[in-house]
């Protein structure tokens, strides 16, 4: 009968606790927003993030080296990795909050009592020692799943941080590749603009000669002068563009400017993608979408943890120690000190704190859902925009190449006529300018197409890319 009394007392205490816990009840509406269904928007779920080094499809060793150096040196990636370590450390901390904890302790206290205290006269003004060695044990029960929910939230945040670190690497690889393509395009554009300026200057010189001979009208010479000035301005702008592209590339790759300046000039890479092979269905592998979805799941777990705060918290503590005023008696069985301390915390009245916490976690969830929905919709729009741009630029490049071939043929014919005396040098120079401008137009379109191809792969989360 005696043995049943403690059990009955414990059960009674738990029953009363559950009734009292009803005094603190959740008073927060459930979340009003829901995540968009990616499948309904034509996006297929991806089992894992693609990590292919798609930029290697450009077959440009200089670009490969720049991307590798950027990935090894960029402060952006250092920051992303630090956030990932912090998220993992928080997850480990939450995982250790429940279960058994054991702490060892050892202490020595030497004390002199007051001569004017309330102790008996024999114990006044004397020194006493107390040596203690023991183990402090505690165990916290997760009856309501609070810690499990907190752990799920922390692990979700850690996985989201990992995905965001992957996304930061893919972003950096795209940024370096795109800026590299811009720099190469600017280099060749500067060269063509310089050729155009030279041809405009030659036309002006011929015009001045004809004007002195009385063979050119005043307005013709003014037009030639204006054209030469325009060509000179375009060269200055092209030079500034090349300089800015070079500086931006050095910053992205975290390299000294002299390193970029020393890179030899090279042609634009021969890299062609088939737009039909890429669609929004591949967005399921995009890292930032996966990370946003993980944050939604983590926020949902946070709501579950906040709701668990309304239930009792049960802990058991204990102490097993040896304590004695004499060191020689410390290991004697009589020096045993034992303590058993079960504890129950009841959320009876919190002055709105628990509901405020639950409301905050609900708001976090709604923010996470909104961020996920926005990320998904933005990714779909970006992908469709890039696909449309690529298709349009591919057609424009075909037309520009056809125009360039026609211009080259016209220039060849006019060169023959010039050699036979059937055309003037001014006519030939004007045709050469049109040929140079056609080459410049074809170059710009090709550079844009290459950058849009890189942006498309970036938008899709870096799937496999072929030549």
C-alpha positions as CSV (number, residue, x, y, z in Angstrom):
1,X,0.0,0.0,0.0
2,X,2.8,2.4,0.9
3,X,4.5,1.8,-2.5
4,X,1.3,2.8,-4.3
5,X,1.0,6.1,-2.6
6,X,3.8,7.9,-4.5
7,X,2.5,6.6,-7.8
8,X,-1.0,7.8,-7.0
9,X,0.5,11.2,-6.0
10,X,2.4,11.5,-9.2
11,X,-0.7,10.6,-11.3
12,X,-2.8,13.0,-9.4
13,X,-0.3,15.8,-9.9
14,X,-0.1,15.2,-13.6
15,X,-3.9,15.2,-13.9
16,X,-4.2,18.5,-12.0
17,X,-1.4,19.9,-14.1
18,X,-3.2,19.2,-17.3
19,X,-6.3,20.8,-15.9
20,X,-4.4,23.9,-14.8
21,X,-2.6,24.1,-18.1
22,X,-5.9,24.7,-19.7
23,X,-5.8,28.1,-18.1
24,X,-3.2,29.1,-20.7
25,X,-4.7,28.4,-24.0
26,X,-3.7,29.4,-27.5
27,X,-5.6,32.4,-28.8
28,X,-4.0,32.8,-32.3
29,X,-5.6,32.1,-35.6
30,X,-3.8,29.6,-37.9
31,X,-1.8,30.9,-40.8
32,X,-3.9,32.4,-43.7
33,X,-1.4,31.8,-46.5
34,X,-0.4,28.6,-48.1
35,X,2.6,27.7,-50.4
36,X,2.0,27.6,-54.1
37,X,2.0,24.1,-55.6
38,X,5.1,24.1,-57.9
39,X,3.7,21.2,-59.9
40,X,0.6,23.2,-60.8
41,X,2.9,25.8,-62.3
42,X,4.7,23.3,-64.4
43,X,7.7,22.9,-62.1
44,X,8.9,19.4,-61.4
45,X,10.4,18.5,-58.0
46,X,14.1,17.9,-58.0
47,X,15.6,15.3,-55.7
48,X,18.9,17.2,-55.4
49,X,20.6,20.3,-56.6
50,X,22.5,20.0,-59.8
51,X,26.2,21.0,-59.3
52,X,27.5,20.7,-62.8
53,X,30.2,23.2,-63.8
54,X,28.2,24.4,-66.7
55,X,30.6,27.3,-67.6
56,X,33.2,24.7,-68.7
57,X,31.0,24.1,-71.7
58,X,32.4,27.4,-73.1
59,X,35.8,25.7,-73.4
60,X,37.7,28.7,-72.2
61,X,40.6,28.0,-69.9
62,X,40.8,31.6,-68.8
63,X,37.2,31.6,-67.7
64,X,37.6,28.3,-65.9
65,X,40.5,29.8,-64.0
66,X,38.7,33.0,-63.1
67,X,35.7,31.1,-61.8
68,X,37.9,28.7,-59.7
69,X,39.7,31.7,-58.2
70,X,36.5,33.5,-57.5
71,X,35.0,30.4,-55.7
72,X,38.1,30.1,-53.6
73,X,38.5,33.8,-52.6
74,X,35.1,35.6,-52.7
75,X,33.9,37.2,-49.4
76,X,30.3,36.4,-50.4
77,X,31.1,32.7,-50.1
78,X,32.9,33.2,-46.9
79,X,29.8,34.9,-45.5
80,X,27.5,32.1,-46.8
81,X,29.7,29.4,-45.2
82,X,29.8,31.3,-41.9
83,X,26.0,31.4,-41.9
84,X,25.9,27.7,-42.6
85,X,28.2,26.9,-39.7
86,X,26.1,29.1,-37.4
87,X,22.9,27.3,-38.5
88,X,24.4,23.9,-37.9
89,X,25.7,24.9,-34.5
90,X,22.2,26.1,-33.6
91,X,20.8,22.8,-34.7
92,X,23.3,20.9,-32.5
93,X,22.5,23.1,-29.6
94,X,18.7,22.4,-29.9
95,X,19.4,18.7,-30.2
96,X,21.2,18.7,-26.9
97,X,18.5,20.5,-24.9
98,X,16.6,17.3,-24.0
99,X,17.6,13.9,-22.5
100,X,20.2,13.1,-19.9
101,X,22.8,15.6,-18.7
102,X,25.5,14.8,-16.2
103,X,27.9,17.3,-14.6
104,X,30.7,16.5,-12.3
105,X,31.7,18.7,-9.4
106,X,34.3,19.0,-6.7
107,X,34.6,21.7,-4.1
108,X,36.5,22.6,-1.0
109,X,35.2,25.2,1.5
110,X,37.2,26.4,4.5
111,X,35.2,28.7,6.8
112,X,35.8,30.6,10.0
113,X,32.8,31.2,12.1
114,X,32.1,34.5,13.9
115,X,33.0,34.8,17.5
116,X,29.8,36.8,18.0
117,X,27.4,34.6,16.1
118,X,24.5,32.5,17.3
119,X,26.5,29.3,17.2
120,X,27.2,27.5,20.5
121,X,30.3,28.8,22.3
122,X,32.3,25.8,21.4
123,X,31.8,26.5,17.6
124,X,32.6,30.2,17.7
125,X,35.8,31.5,16.1
126,X,36.9,28.1,14.8
127,X,37.8,27.0,11.3
128,X,35.9,24.2,9.5
129,X,36.4,22.4,6.2
130,X,33.9,20.9,3.8
131,X,35.0,18.7,0.9
132,X,32.4,17.6,-1.7
133,X,32.7,15.4,-4.8
134,X,29.6,14.5,-6.8
135,X,27.6,14.1,-9.9
136,X,24.6,16.3,-10.8
137,X,22.1,14.6,-13.1
138,X,19.1,16.0,-14.9
139,X,16.6,14.7,-17.5
140,X,14.1,16.7,-19.5
141,X,11.1,14.9,-21.0
142,X,9.7,16.0,-24.4
143,X,6.2,14.8,-23.9
144,X,4.5,17.3,-26.1
145,X,7.1,17.3,-28.9
146,X,8.4,20.8,-28.3
147,X,12.1,19.9,-28.7
148,X,11.4,17.7,-31.7
149,X,9.6,20.6,-33.4
150,X,12.5,23.0,-32.4
151,X,15.0,20.5,-33.8
152,X,13.1,20.1,-37.0
153,X,13.0,23.9,-37.4
154,X,16.7,24.2,-36.6
155,X,17.7,21.4,-39.0
156,X,15.4,22.9,-41.7
157,X,17.1,26.3,-41.3
158,X,20.5,24.6,-41.5
159,X,19.6,22.8,-44.7
160,X,18.3,26.0,-46.1
161,X,21.6,27.7,-45.3
162,X,23.4,24.9,-47.1
163,X,21.2,25.4,-50.1
164,X,21.8,29.1,-50.0
165,X,25.5,28.6,-49.8
166,X,25.2,26.4,-52.9
167,X,23.1,29.1,-54.6
168,X,25.8,31.7,-53.7
169,X,28.4,29.6,-55.5
170,X,26.2,29.2,-58.5
171,X,25.4,32.9,-58.5
172,X,29.1,33.8,-58.3
173,X,30.0,31.4,-61.2
174,X,27.3,33.0,-63.3
175,X,28.3,36.5,-62.4
176,X,32.0,35.9,-63.3
177,X,31.0,34.1,-66.5
178,X,28.6,36.9,-67.5
179,X,31.1,39.6,-66.8
180,X,33.8,37.8,-68.6
181,X,31.6,37.5,-71.7
182,X,30.8,41.2,-71.4
183,X,34.5,42.1,-71.1
184,X,35.4,40.0,-74.2
185,X,32.6,41.6,-76.1
186,X,33.7,45.1,-75.0
187,X,37.3,44.3,-76.1
188,X,36.2,43.5,-79.7
189,X,33.7,46.3,-79.8
190,X,36.5,48.7,-78.9
191,X,38.6,47.4,-81.7
192,X,35.7,47.7,-84.2
193,X,34.9,51.2,-83.1
194,X,38.5,52.2,-83.5
195,X,38.4,50.8,-87.1
196,X,35.2,52.8,-87.7
197,X,36.8,56.0,-86.4
198,X,39.8,55.4,-88.6
199,X,37.6,55.0,-91.7
200,X,35.5,58.1,-90.7
201,X,38.8,60.1,-90.4
202,X,39.9,59.0,-93.8
203,X,36.6,60.0,-95.3
204,X,37.0,63.4,-93.7
205,X,40.5,63.8,-95.1
206,X,39.2,63.0,-98.6
207,X,36.4,65.4,-98.1
208,X,38.8,68.2,-97.1
209,X,40.9,67.5,-100.3
210,X,37.8,67.6,-102.5
211,X,36.6,70.8,-100.7
212,X,39.9,72.5,-101.5
213,X,39.5,71.4,-105.1
214,X,36.0,72.8,-105.2
215,X,34.5,69.4,-105.7
216,X,32.6,69.2,-102.4
217,X,29.8,71.3,-101.0
218,X,30.2,73.0,-97.6
219,X,27.4,70.9,-96.0
220,X,29.1,67.7,-97.2
221,X,32.3,68.6,-95.3
222,X,30.3,69.5,-92.2
223,X,28.5,66.1,-92.3
224,X,31.9,64.3,-92.6
225,X,33.2,66.3,-89.7
226,X,30.2,65.4,-87.6
227,X,30.5,61.7,-88.5
228,X,34.2,61.7,-87.5
229,X,33.3,63.4,-84.2
230,X,30.6,60.8,-83.5
231,X,33.0,58.0,-84.3
232,X,35.5,59.5,-81.9
233,X,32.9,59.7,-79.1
234,X,31.9,56.1,-79.7
235,X,35.5,55.0,-79.3
236,X,35.7,56.8,-75.9
237,X,32.5,55.1,-74.8
238,X,33.7,51.7,-75.9
239,X,36.9,52.3,-74.1
240,X,35.1,53.2,-70.9
241,X,32.8,50.2,-71.3
242,X,35.9,47.8,-71.6
243,X,37.5,49.4,-68.6
244,X,34.5,49.1,-66.4
245,X,33.9,45.5,-67.5
246,X,37.6,44.7,-66.6
247,X,37.3,46.3,-63.2
248,X,34.1,44.5,-62.4
249,X,35.6,41.2,-63.4
250,X,38.5,41.8,-61.0
251,X,36.2,42.6,-58.2
252,X,34.0,39.5,-58.8
253,X,37.1,37.2,-59.0
254,X,38.7,38.9,-55.9
255,X,41.9,39.4,-57.9
256,X,44.3,42.3,-58.4
257,X,43.5,44.4,-61.4
258,X,46.9,43.6,-62.8
259,X,46.0,40.0,-63.0
260,X,43.0,40.8,-65.3
261,X,45.0,43.2,-67.3
262,X,47.6,40.5,-68.1
263,X,45.0,38.2,-69.7
264,X,45.6,37.9,-73.4
265,X,42.9,38.9,-75.8
266,X,40.8,36.1,-77.2
267,X,37.8,35.5,-79.4
268,X,34.3,35.1,-78.0
269,X,33.6,31.4,-77.2
270,X,31.7,29.2,-79.6
271,X,28.9,28.1,-77.3
272,X,25.4,27.4,-78.5
273,X,22.4,26.2,-76.5
274,X,19.1,24.8,-77.8
275,X,16.3,26.8,-76.1
276,X,13.9,23.9,-76.6
277,X,15.9,21.8,-74.2
278,X,15.3,24.1,-71.3
279,X,12.0,24.9,-69.6
280,X,10.5,25.9,-66.2
281,X,10.0,22.2,-65.4
282,X,13.7,22.1,-64.5
283,X,13.3,24.7,-61.7
284,X,12.7,22.0,-59.1
285,X,16.5,21.8,-58.8
286,X,17.0,25.5,-58.2
287,X,18.8,26.1,-54.9
288,X,17.0,29.2,-53.7
289,X,13.6,27.7,-54.4
290,X,14.5,24.6,-52.3
291,X,16.0,26.8,-49.6
292,X,12.8,28.9,-49.5
293,X,10.7,25.7,-49.2
294,X,12.9,24.5,-46.4
295,X,12.3,27.7,-44.5
296,X,8.6,27.2,-44.9
297,X,8.9,23.8,-43.3
298,X,11.1,25.2,-40.6
299,X,8.6,27.9,-39.8
300,X,5.8,25.4,-39.6
301,X,7.9,23.4,-37.0
302,X,8.4,26.7,-35.1
303,X,4.6,27.0,-34.8
304,X,4.4,23.5,-33.4
305,X,7.1,24.3,-30.9
306,X,5.3,27.5,-29.8
307,X,2.1,25.6,-29.3
308,X,3.9,23.1,-27.1
309,X,4.8,26.0,-24.7
310,X,1.2,25.8,-23.5
311,X,1.7,22.4,-22.0
312,X,3.6,21.4,-18.8
313,X,7.4,21.0,-18.8
314,X,8.6,18.0,-16.8
315,X,12.1,17.6,-15.6
316,X,13.9,15.2,-13.2
317,X,17.0,16.2,-11.4
318,X,19.3,14.4,-9.0
319,X,22.5,14.7,-7.1
320,X,24.8,11.9,-5.9
321,X,27.8,13.2,-3.9
322,X,30.2,12.5,-1.1
323,X,30.5,15.3,1.4
324,X,32.6,15.5,4.6
325,X,34.3,18.0,6.8
326,X,37.3,15.7,7.0
327,X,39.1,14.5,4.0
328,X,39.8,11.2,5.6
329,X,36.1,10.5,5.8
330,X,35.2,11.6,2.3
331,X,35.0,8.1,0.9
332,X,33.2,6.7,3.8
333,X,29.6,5.4,3.1
334,X,28.3,7.8,5.7
335,X,29.5,10.8,3.6
336,X,26.9,10.0,0.9
337,X,24.7,12.9,-0.1
338,X,21.7,12.0,-2.3
339,X,19.0,14.2,-3.8
340,X,16.0,13.5,-6.1
341,X,14.2,16.5,-7.5
342,X,11.4,16.1,-10.0
343,X,10.0,19.4,-11.3
344,X,6.9,20.4,-13.2
345,X,6.5,23.8,-14.8
346,X,2.9,24.9,-15.5
347,X,1.9,27.7,-17.9
348,X,-1.1,28.9,-16.0
349,X,-0.9,32.7,-16.6
350,X,1.8,34.3,-18.8
351,X,0.3,37.7,-19.3
352,X,0.1,37.1,-23.1
353,X,3.7,36.0,-23.5
354,X,2.9,32.5,-24.9
355,X,0.2,33.8,-27.3
356,X,2.6,36.6,-28.4
357,X,5.3,34.0,-29.1
358,X,2.8,31.8,-31.1
359,X,1.7,34.9,-33.0
360,X,5.3,35.7,-33.9
361,X,5.9,32.1,-35.1
362,X,2.7,32.3,-37.2
363,X,3.9,35.5,-38.7
364,X,7.3,34.0,-39.4
365,X,5.5,31.2,-41.3
366,X,3.4,33.5,-43.4
367,X,6.6,35.5,-44.2
368,X,8.4,32.3,-45.2
369,X,5.4,31.2,-47.4
370,X,5.3,34.6,-49.1
371,X,9.0,34.5,-49.7
372,X,8.8,31.0,-51.2
373,X,5.8,32.0,-53.4
374,X,7.7,35.1,-54.6
375,X,10.9,33.2,-55.2
376,X,9.0,30.5,-57.2
377,X,7.1,33.0,-59.3
378,X,10.2,35.2,-59.9
379,X,12.2,32.1,-61.0
380,X,9.4,31.1,-63.4
381,X,9.3,34.6,-64.9
382,X,13.1,34.9,-65.1
383,X,13.3,31.5,-66.9
384,X,10.5,32.3,-69.4
385,X,12.1,35.7,-70.0
386,X,15.5,34.3,-70.6
387,X,14.1,31.6,-72.9
388,X,12.2,34.2,-75.0
389,X,15.3,36.4,-75.1
390,X,17.5,33.5,-76.2
391,X,15.1,32.5,-79.0
392,X,14.8,36.1,-80.2
393,X,18.6,36.7,-80.1
394,X,19.2,33.5,-81.9
395,X,17.0,34.7,-84.8
396,X,18.5,38.1,-84.6
397,X,22.0,36.6,-84.8
398,X,21.1,34.6,-87.9
399,X,19.8,37.8,-89.6
400,X,22.9,39.8,-88.5
401,X,25.1,37.1,-90.0
402,X,23.2,37.2,-93.2
403,X,23.5,41.0,-93.3
404,X,27.2,40.8,-92.6
405,X,27.8,38.3,-95.4
406,X,25.9,40.6,-97.8
407,X,28.0,43.6,-96.6
408,X,31.2,41.7,-97.1
409,X,30.2,40.7,-100.6
410,X,29.3,44.3,-101.4
411,X,32.6,45.4,-100.1
412,X,34.4,42.8,-102.2
413,X,32.6,44.0,-105.3
414,X,33.3,47.6,-104.6
415,X,37.0,46.8,-104.0
416,X,37.1,45.3,-107.5
417,X,35.4,48.3,-109.0
418,X,37.8,50.6,-107.1
419,X,40.8,48.7,-108.6
420,X,39.3,49.1,-112.1
421,X,38.6,52.8,-111.6
422,X,34.8,52.3,-111.7
423,X,34.3,53.5,-108.0
424,X,35.8,56.2,-105.9
425,X,37.8,55.7,-102.7
426,X,35.1,57.6,-100.8
427,X,32.5,55.1,-102.0
428,X,34.7,52.2,-100.9
429,X,35.4,53.8,-97.5
430,X,31.7,54.3,-96.9
431,X,31.0,50.7,-97.8
432,X,33.8,49.7,-95.4
433,X,32.2,51.7,-92.6
434,X,28.9,49.9,-93.3
435,X,30.8,46.6,-93.1
436,X,32.4,47.5,-89.8
437,X,29.1,48.6,-88.3
438,X,27.5,45.3,-89.5
439,X,30.3,43.4,-87.8
440,X,29.8,45.5,-84.6
441,X,26.1,44.8,-84.7
442,X,26.7,41.0,-85.1
443,X,29.2,41.1,-82.3
444,X,26.9,42.8,-79.9
445,X,24.0,40.4,-80.7
446,X,26.3,37.4,-80.2
447,X,27.6,38.8,-76.9
448,X,24.1,39.3,-75.7
449,X,23.1,35.8,-76.7
450,X,26.0,34.3,-74.8
451,X,25.2,36.2,-71.7
452,X,21.5,35.3,-72.0
453,X,22.5,31.6,-72.3
454,X,24.5,31.9,-69.0
455,X,21.6,33.8,-67.4
456,X,19.2,31.0,-68.5
457,X,21.3,28.3,-66.9
458,X,21.5,30.5,-63.8
459,X,17.7,30.9,-63.8
460,X,17.3,27.1,-64.0
461,X,19.6,26.4,-61.1
462,X,22.5,25.3,-63.3
463,X,21.3,22.1,-65.0
464,X,23.6,20.2,-67.3
465,X,24.7,22.2,-70.2
466,X,25.9,20.9,-73.6
467,X,27.7,22.6,-76.4
